[in-house]
Amino acid sequence: MTGYLIGDDSTMHKPKGRQMQGLGCHYSSTAQQPLPGHSLVAMLYVVLGRRCVQAPHLYEQQASCERAGGRFQSKVDLLVQLIAAFVPPAGTGTHVLVDSRYSAKKV
């Protein structure tokens, strides 16, 4: 049995957001321009027609991380963490599918 672990990032537009944690200006492919909001790196596992959403990670731009005193992690770093933490059901093989922008050696 084969399962598919699918990863991507999404921009959550926050037009009225001003002081929310992790708020940044992220490119939205839907709007084809940078928008204020959050960027989530998420994974979806699909097996036997079932869709299992994995907990997403909030991507924060480097400047935002430095202001908050946190450690910057790229979207690739977050995706690698999500893949490494995934535990597939016993007896399954897993294919990882990601957008072409994630073709880094780390992934």
OpenMM code with the backbone's topology and positions (N, CA, C; nanometers):
from openmm import Vec3, app, unit

residues = "MET THR GLY TYR LEU ILE GLY ASP ASP SER THR MET HIS LYS PRO LYS GLY ARG GLN MET GLN GLY LEU GLY CYS HIS TYR SER SER THR ALA GLN GLN PRO LEU PRO GLY HIS SER LEU VAL ALA MET LEU TYR VAL VAL LEU GLY ARG ARG CYS VAL GLN ALA PRO HIS LEU TYR GLU GLN GLN ALA SER CYS GLU ARG ALA GLY GLY ARG PHE GLN SER LYS VAL ASP LEU LEU VAL GLN LEU ILE ALA ALA PHE VAL PRO PRO ALA GLY THR GLY THR HIS VAL LEU VAL ASP SER ARG TYR SER ALA LYS LYS VAL".split()
positions = [
    Vec3(0.0853, -0.1165, 0.0000),
    Vec3(0.0000, 0.0000, 0.0000),
    Vec3(0.0909, 0.1242, 0.0000),
    Vec3(0.0543, 0.2211, -0.0811),
    Vec3(0.1345, 0.3419, -0.0954),
    Vec3(0.0587, 0.4629, -0.0438),
    Vec3(0.1279, 0.5444, 0.0348),
    Vec3(0.0730, 0.6716, 0.0818),
    Vec3(0.1529, 0.7855, 0.0211),
    Vec3(0.0917, 0.9009, 0.0160),
    Vec3(0.1563, 1.0187, -0.0425),
    Vec3(0.1603, 1.1298, 0.0613),
    Vec3(0.2799, 1.1783, 0.0892),
    Vec3(0.3000, 1.2902, 0.1805),
    Vec3(0.3255, 1.4128, 0.0935),
    Vec3(0.2323, 1.5063, 0.0947),
    Vec3(0.2346, 1.6209, 0.0041),
    Vec3(0.2638, 1.7475, 0.0841),
    Vec3(0.3667, 1.8218, 0.0432),
    Vec3(0.4056, 1.9426, 0.1152),
    Vec3(0.3999, 2.0662, 0.0289),
    Vec3(0.3610, 2.1768, 0.0896),
    Vec3(0.3578, 2.3052, 0.0184),
    Vec3(0.3441, 2.4169, 0.1216),
    Vec3(0.3597, 2.5389, 0.0740),
    Vec3(0.3386, 2.6547, 0.1612),
    Vec3(0.2209, 2.7345, 0.1074),
    Vec3(0.1537, 2.8045, 0.1973),
    Vec3(0.0385, 2.8862, 0.1605),
    Vec3(0.0444, 3.0182, 0.2347),
    Vec3(0.0066, 3.1237, 0.1653),
    Vec3(-0.0020, 3.2558, 0.2282),
    Vec3(-0.1441, 3.2776, 0.2766),
    Vec3(-0.1565, 3.3122, 0.4039),
    Vec3(-0.2857, 3.3448, 0.4624),
    Vec3(-0.2938, 3.4970, 0.4735),
    Vec3(-0.3648, 3.5578, 0.3802),
    Vec3(-0.3736, 3.7033, 0.3739),
    Vec3(-0.4446, 3.7578, 0.4973),
    Vec3(-0.3835, 3.8547, 0.5619),
    Vec3(-0.4402, 3.9207, 0.6806),
    Vec3(-0.4467, 4.0706, 0.6507),
    Vec3(-0.5493, 4.1166, 0.5777),
    Vec3(-0.5542, 4.2564, 0.5346),
    Vec3(-0.5610, 4.3569, 0.6497),
    Vec3(-0.6135, 4.3139, 0.7657),
    Vec3(-0.6257, 4.4067, 0.8795),
    Vec3(-0.5244, 4.3775, 0.9895),
    Vec3(-0.4394, 4.2787, 0.9677),
    Vec3(-0.3403, 4.2437, 1.0690),
    Vec3(-0.2344, 4.3522, 1.0826),
    Vec3(-0.1986, 4.3860, 1.2038),
    Vec3(-0.0971, 4.4892, 1.2270),
    Vec3(0.0118, 4.4403, 1.3230),
    Vec3(-0.0277, 4.3751, 1.4314),
    Vec3(0.0695, 4.3374, 1.5332),
    Vec3(0.0629, 4.1892, 1.5684),
    Vec3(0.0228, 4.1072, 1.4746),
    Vec3(0.0137, 3.9638, 1.4995),
    Vec3(0.1527, 3.9012, 1.4927),
    Vec3(0.1777, 3.8018, 1.5761),
    Vec3(0.3057, 3.7327, 1.5747),
    Vec3(0.3279, 3.6680, 1.4388),
    Vec3(0.4481, 3.6801, 1.3848),
    Vec3(0.4837, 3.6170, 1.2593),
    Vec3(0.4296, 3.6846, 1.1350),
    Vec3(0.3642, 3.7994, 1.1531),
    Vec3(0.3080, 3.8699, 1.0383),
    Vec3(0.4205, 3.9207, 0.9496),
    Vec3(0.4064, 3.9021, 0.8215),
    Vec3(0.5068, 3.9485, 0.7269),
    Vec3(0.4419, 3.9788, 0.5942),
    Vec3(0.5219, 4.0110, 0.4974),
    Vec3(0.4736, 4.0369, 0.3625),
    Vec3(0.5208, 3.9190, 0.2770),
    Vec3(0.4281, 3.8325, 0.2402),
    Vec3(0.4600, 3.7079, 0.1711),
    Vec3(0.3999, 3.7086, 0.0310),
    Vec3(0.4717, 3.6520, -0.0628),
    Vec3(0.4218, 3.6464, -0.2004),
    Vec3(0.3050, 3.5480, -0.2080),
    Vec3(0.1965, 3.5910, -0.2686),
    Vec3(0.0804, 3.5071, -0.2912),
    Vec3(0.0711, 3.4762, -0.4400),
    Vec3(0.0803, 3.3479, -0.4754),
    Vec3(0.0688, 3.3124, -0.6168),
    Vec3(-0.0746, 3.3328, -0.6662),
    Vec3(-0.1717, 3.3283, -0.5764),
    Vec3(-0.3105, 3.3517, -0.6146),
    Vec3(-0.3303, 3.4972, -0.6556),
    Vec3(-0.2780, 3.5890, -0.5732),
    Vec3(-0.2922, 3.7323, -0.6019),
    Vec3(-0.1801, 3.7825, -0.6928),
    Vec3(-0.0766, 3.7014, -0.7105),
    Vec3(0.0418, 3.7357, -0.7907),
    Vec3(0.1097, 3.8645, -0.7432),
    Vec3(0.1159, 3.8787, -0.6105),
    Vec3(0.1841, 3.9927, -0.5501),
    Vec3(0.2075, 3.9639, -0.4011),
    Vec3(0.2999, 4.0359, -0.3387),
    Vec3(0.3203, 4.0199, -0.1942),
    Vec3(0.2002, 4.0764, -0.1176),
    Vec3(0.1598, 4.0038, -0.0133),
    Vec3(0.0469, 4.0459, 0.0699),
    Vec3(0.0846, 4.0345, 0.2168),
    Vec3(0.0282, 4.1201, 0.3028),
    Vec3(0.0520, 4.1036, 0.4466),
    Vec3(-0.0222, 3.9803, 0.4969),
    Vec3(0.0455, 3.9034, 0.5798),
    Vec3(-0.0189, 3.7848, 0.6346),
    Vec3(0.0804, 3.6865, 0.6919),
    Vec3(0.0367, 3.5636, 0.7004),
    Vec3(0.1195, 3.4549, 0.7506),
    Vec3(0.1481, 3.3572, 0.6372),
    Vec3(0.2595, 3.2896, 0.6480),
    Vec3(0.2937, 3.1841, 0.5527),
    Vec3(0.3052, 3.0548, 0.6316),
    Vec3(0.2269, 2.9552, 0.5926),
    Vec3(0.2283, 2.8258, 0.6591),
    Vec3(0.2899, 2.7213, 0.5675),
    Vec3(0.3779, 2.6394, 0.6233),
    Vec3(0.4338, 2.5254, 0.5524),
    Vec3(0.3585, 2.4044, 0.6075),
    Vec3(0.2905, 2.3329, 0.5181),
    Vec3(0.2011, 2.2264, 0.5633),
    Vec3(0.2223, 2.0984, 0.4840),
    Vec3(0.1769, 1.9878, 0.5433),
    Vec3(0.1842, 1.8566, 0.4793),
    Vec3(0.0465, 1.7916, 0.4859),
    Vec3(0.0153, 1.7167, 0.3824),
    Vec3(-0.1072, 1.6381, 0.3757),
    Vec3(-0.0657, 1.4956, 0.3424),
    Vec3(-0.1161, 1.3990, 0.4180),
    Vec3(-0.0880, 1.2582, 0.3907),
    Vec3(-0.2136, 1.1959, 0.3323),
    Vec3(-0.1997, 1.1316, 0.2168),
    Vec3(-0.3130, 1.0676, 0.1503),
    Vec3(-0.2825, 0.9188, 0.1366),
    Vec3(-0.3734, 0.8364, 0.1883),
    Vec3(-0.3593, 0.6910, 0.1776),
    Vec3(-0.4995, 0.6301, 0.1741),
    Vec3(-0.5195, 0.5358, 0.0831),
    Vec3(-0.6480, 0.4669, 0.0683),
    Vec3(-0.7663, 0.5639, 0.0577),
    Vec3(-0.7444, 0.6760, -0.0117),
    Vec3(-0.8517, 0.7735, -0.0304),
    Vec3(-0.8783, 0.8623, 0.0898),
    Vec3(-0.8033, 0.8435, 0.1960),
    Vec3(-0.8200, 0.9275, 0.3159),
    Vec3(-0.7173, 1.0382, 0.3144),
    Vec3(-0.7576, 1.1545, 0.3595),
    Vec3(-0.6689, 1.2704, 0.3659),
    Vec3(-0.6455, 1.3063, 0.5121),
    Vec3(-0.5196, 1.3075, 0.5511),
    Vec3(-0.4828, 1.3349, 0.6899),
    Vec3(-0.3929, 1.4589, 0.6927),
    Vec3(-0.4467, 1.5699, 0.7402),
    Vec3(-0.3712, 1.6948, 0.7478),
    Vec3(-0.2727, 1.6858, 0.8639),
    Vec3(-0.1480, 1.7198, 0.8381),
    Vec3(-0.0442, 1.7227, 0.9412),
    Vec3(-0.0373, 1.8649, 0.9976),
    Vec3(0.0055, 1.8799, 1.1202),
    Vec3(0.0143, 2.0128, 1.1822),
    Vec3(0.1105, 2.1017, 1.1034),
    Vec3(0.0665, 2.2211, 1.0629),
    Vec3(0.1537, 2.3095, 0.9849),
    Vec3(0.2556, 2.3811, 1.0732),
    Vec3(0.3590, 2.4342, 1.0090),
    Vec3(0.4583, 2.5171, 1.0765),
    Vec3(0.4457, 2.6597, 1.0237),
    Vec3(0.4544, 2.7552, 1.1127),
    Vec3(0.4502, 2.8964, 1.0743),
    Vec3(0.5886, 2.9390, 1.0280),
    Vec3(0.5954, 2.9905, 0.9061),
    Vec3(0.7211, 3.0449, 0.8538),
    Vec3(0.7284, 3.1918, 0.8923),
    Vec3(0.8410, 3.2302, 0.9515),
    Vec3(0.8636, 3.3713, 0.9840),
    Vec3(0.9861, 3.4187, 0.9072),
    Vec3(0.9734, 3.5350, 0.8463),
    Vec3(1.0861, 3.5913, 0.7729),
    Vec3(1.1994, 3.6221, 0.8695),
    Vec3(1.3205, 3.6252, 0.8164),
    Vec3(1.4390, 3.6407, 0.8993),
    Vec3(1.4331, 3.7673, 0.9852),
    Vec3(1.3912, 3.8783, 0.9297),
    Vec3(1.3843, 4.0038, 1.0061),
    Vec3(1.2863, 3.9920, 1.1222),
    Vec3(1.1738, 3.9266, 1.0995),
    Vec3(1.0733, 3.9071, 1.2039),
    Vec3(1.1285, 3.8183, 1.3157),
    Vec3(1.2008, 3.7131, 1.2787),
    Vec3(1.2625, 3.6242, 1.3787),
    Vec3(1.3641, 3.6986, 1.4636),
    Vec3(1.4466, 3.7795, 1.3983),
    Vec3(1.5497, 3.8539, 1.4712),
    Vec3(1.4881, 3.9537, 1.5681),
    Vec3(1.3809, 4.0207, 1.5270),
    Vec3(1.3125, 4.1158, 1.6169),
    Vec3(1.2567, 4.0448, 1.7396),
    Vec3(1.2070, 3.9241, 1.7200),
    Vec3(1.1465, 3.8485, 1.8302),
    Vec3(1.2504, 3.7685, 1.9091),
    Vec3(1.3755, 3.7694, 1.8637),
    Vec3(1.4807, 3.6956, 1.9334),
    Vec3(1.4774, 3.5465, 1.9063),
    Vec3(1.4106, 3.5060, 1.7995),
    Vec3(1.4014, 3.3642, 1.7655),
    Vec3(1.5069, 3.3224, 1.6650),
    Vec3(1.5067, 3.1949, 1.6330),
    Vec3(1.6006, 3.1377, 1.5373),
    Vec3(1.5308, 3.1244, 1.4026),
    Vec3(1.5916, 3.1812, 1.2989),
    Vec3(1.5341, 3.1765, 1.1651),
    Vec3(1.5438, 3.0366, 1.1067),
    Vec3(1.4343, 2.9922, 1.0441),
    Vec3(1.4325, 2.8665, 0.9710),
    Vec3(1.3677, 2.8934, 0.8355),
    Vec3(1.4327, 2.8496, 0.7296),
    Vec3(1.3782, 2.8687, 0.5955),
    Vec3(1.2577, 2.7762, 0.5754),
    Vec3(1.1840, 2.8001, 0.4671),
    Vec3(1.0717, 2.7120, 0.4348),
    Vec3(1.1210, 2.5705, 0.4071),
    Vec3(1.2378, 2.5584, 0.3452),
    Vec3(1.2963, 2.4261, 0.3207),
    Vec3(1.3260, 2.3575, 0.4537),
    Vec3(1.3845, 2.4309, 0.5498),
    Vec3(1.4138, 2.3739, 0.6821),
    Vec3(1.2857, 2.3228, 0.7489),
    Vec3(1.1790, 2.4021, 0.7404),
    Vec3(1.0518, 2.3628, 0.8020),
    Vec3(0.9942, 2.2387, 0.7342),
    Vec3(1.0032, 2.2339, 0.6023),
    Vec3(0.9534, 2.1184, 0.5282),
    Vec3(1.0318, 1.9926, 0.5643),
    Vec3(1.1629, 2.0044, 0.5758),
    Vec3(1.2467, 1.8902, 0.6141),
    Vec3(1.2070, 1.8405, 0.7529),
    Vec3(1.1799, 1.9313, 0.8457),
    Vec3(1.1359, 1.8922, 0.9807),
    Vec3(1.0048, 1.8146, 0.9756),
    Vec3(0.9095, 1.8647, 0.8959),
    Vec3(0.7799, 1.7973, 0.8844),
    Vec3(0.7959, 1.6569, 0.8263),
    Vec3(0.8796, 1.6435, 0.7248),
    Vec3(0.9027, 1.5123, 0.6633),
    Vec3(0.9685, 1.4172, 0.7633),
    Vec3(1.0704, 1.4674, 0.8339),
    Vec3(1.1440, 1.3835, 0.9301),
    Vec3(1.0554, 1.3380, 1.0465),
    Vec3(0.9595, 1.4209, 1.0867),
    Vec3(0.8736, 1.3884, 1.2002),
    Vec3(0.7582, 1.2946, 1.1620),
    Vec3(0.7335, 1.2786, 1.0335),
    Vec3(0.6203, 1.1974, 0.9891),
    Vec3(0.6469, 1.0490, 1.0132),
    Vec3(0.5478, 0.9820, 1.0705),
    Vec3(0.5554, 0.8378, 1.0938),
    Vec3(0.4428, 0.7731, 1.0137),
    Vec3(0.4768, 0.7027, 0.9062),
    Vec3(0.3721, 0.6414, 0.8238),
    Vec3(0.3105, 0.5192, 0.8921),
    Vec3(0.1895, 0.4842, 0.8524),
    Vec3(0.1287, 0.3627, 0.9075),
    Vec3(0.2133, 0.2401, 0.8733),
    Vec3(0.2110, 0.1436, 0.9603),
    Vec3(0.2881, 0.0202, 0.9381),
    Vec3(0.2446, -0.0464, 0.8077),
    Vec3(0.3423, -0.0982, 0.7354),
    Vec3(0.3137, -0.1713, 0.6134),
    Vec3(0.2870, -0.0852, 0.4914),
    Vec3(0.3179, 0.0445, 0.5007),
    Vec3(0.2968, 0.1319, 0.3852),
    Vec3(0.4298, 0.1838, 0.3332),
    Vec3(0.4316, 0.2151, 0.2053),
    Vec3(0.5431, 0.2870, 0.1449),
    Vec3(0.4965, 0.4311, 0.1278),
    Vec3(0.5879, 0.5258, 0.1348),
    Vec3(0.5483, 0.6659, 0.1264),
    Vec3(0.6255, 0.7374, 0.0169),
    Vec3(0.5540, 0.8067, -0.0681),
    Vec3(0.6130, 0.8952, -0.1682),
    Vec3(0.5954, 1.0377, -0.1178),
    Vec3(0.7007, 1.1172, -0.1250),
    Vec3(0.6945, 1.2574, -0.0838),
    Vec3(0.6831, 1.3435, -0.2085),
    Vec3(0.5797, 1.4253, -0.2132),
    Vec3(0.5543, 1.5148, -0.3260),
    Vec3(0.5626, 1.6585, -0.2775),
    Vec3(0.6483, 1.7382, -0.3428),
    Vec3(0.6617, 1.8789, -0.3055),
    Vec3(0.6714, 1.9637, -0.4310),
    Vec3(0.6455, 2.0902, -0.4143),
    Vec3(0.6572, 2.1874, -0.5221),
    Vec3(0.8022, 2.1900, -0.5713),
    Vec3(0.8225, 2.2237, -0.6983),
    Vec3(0.9578, 2.2240, -0.7561),
    Vec3(1.0515, 2.3204, -0.6860),
    Vec3(0.9983, 2.4220, -0.6173),
    Vec3(1.0859, 2.5167, -0.5463),
    Vec3(1.1571, 2.4514, -0.4285),
    Vec3(1.1101, 2.3342, -0.3859),
    Vec3(1.1711, 2.2625, -0.2740),
    Vec3(1.2702, 2.1570, -0.3213),
    Vec3(1.3299, 2.1750, -0.4358),
    Vec3(1.4207, 2.0741, -0.4896),
    Vec3(1.5600, 2.0815, -0.4280),
    Vec3(1.5724, 2.1350, -0.3101),
    Vec3(1.7012, 2.1452, -0.2414),
    Vec3(1.7508, 2.0078, -0.1998),
    Vec3(1.8796, 1.9922, -0.1878),
    Vec3(1.9385, 1.8653, -0.1470),
    Vec3(1.8880, 1.8222, -0.0095),
    Vec3(1.8595, 1.9191, 0.0769),
    Vec3(1.8111, 1.8858, 0.2119),
    Vec3(1.6840, 1.8016, 0.2067),
    Vec3(1.5951, 1.8338, 0.1132),
    Vec3(1.4677, 1.7628, 0.1033),
    Vec3(1.4935, 1.6239, 0.0501),
] * unit.nanometer
topology = app.Topology()
chain = topology.addChain("A")
for resn in residues:
    res = topology.addResidue(resn, chain)
    for name in ("N", "CA", "C"):
        topology.addAtom(name, app.Element.getBySymbol(name[0]), res)
